């Protein structure tokens, strides 16, 4: 093979304390199934293809602060999740264990925190 190697993003990995609990939240939220499991690691894949999510248990995990504050644990990334309707999607995510962030910056995007404290955004194409 010559030239530039090909790179394909396959999986985003989220750290947390309890991999199976957080993976269960995303399984219920996204409707994806577990495709691989170990004691402290779970992989979920979109059945339609694309990037998957892995959840890795780490006993040192410390939830990030949202919005970020100097001196506090900061987020390393967040997930943007497209939904059909914003308010019903927010209610569903909260019923599964997410919570709305205290600070919201946009009317058409809702920031929530998953059960391990990772921020994620729900938005529509409208």
ABEGO torsion letter per residue (X at the ends): XBEBBBBBBABBBBBBABAAAAAAAAAAAAGBBBABBBAABBBBBBAAEEBBBBBBBBAABBBBBOBBBBGBBBBABBBBBBBABAAAAAAAAAAAGBBBBABBABAABBBBBBAAGBBBBBBBAX
